[in-house]
């Protein structure tokens, strides 16, 4: 097990001389050497720095696959969950709210709580007004805006669209019909490293995540009006 975890060189060391990551690998070896049927990990990397956290998570995934061992990994960190898990369950007050693949939880959450837990801020409530001529879409009135969504719906409807699925283009750009288009004002933006976060206000208030290249192409500053497109197939209806 020491060879599997790459800690053979640590066996002669004293515990107080180990780093945080080394201690975690030693603790993992102590659990695995007993050949358990299941491995329970309660926030195993929360005390580690970012680089060490990634390293330990990579080792956990490798061991999980190599040993074929059922592992329950508790975490509050979304990136950590994506780096180690095949399936996930979201708990609230001790009750599972939804269980499924990470893709299902991220893009098809069942409730507003789950949607916000997986960092979707664009959650909008409205009233279904009419169905399209083909019967496959519904127009939902949200404040001063009207949004076309897929499927037949009635009464109050709550929808979500992930920030990375909010399409932002300069006003006046020529394009084919896209379903839902609004003129929104860029009120502020922030460079978040892997993406640029935009706050957009108008008939709808939305948050968008753009690549740096896409944001640069906008040539936009604060108070610039931009065309914002919400594709119906990217809009998800929350069931509860």
Secondary structure, DSSP 4 states (H G I P E B T S, - for coil): -HHHHT-GGGTTS-GGGS-HHHHHHHHHHHHHTT--SEEEEESTTTTS-HHHHHHHHHHHHHHHHHHT-EEEEE-S-HHHHHHH-SEEEEEETTEEEEEEEHHHHHHS-SSHHHHHHTT---EEEEEEEEE-TTSSEEEEEETTEEEEEES---SEEEEE--GGG-EEEETT------S-EEEEEEEEEEE-SSSEEEEEESSS-EEEEE-HHHHHHHT--TTEEEEEE--GGG-EE---
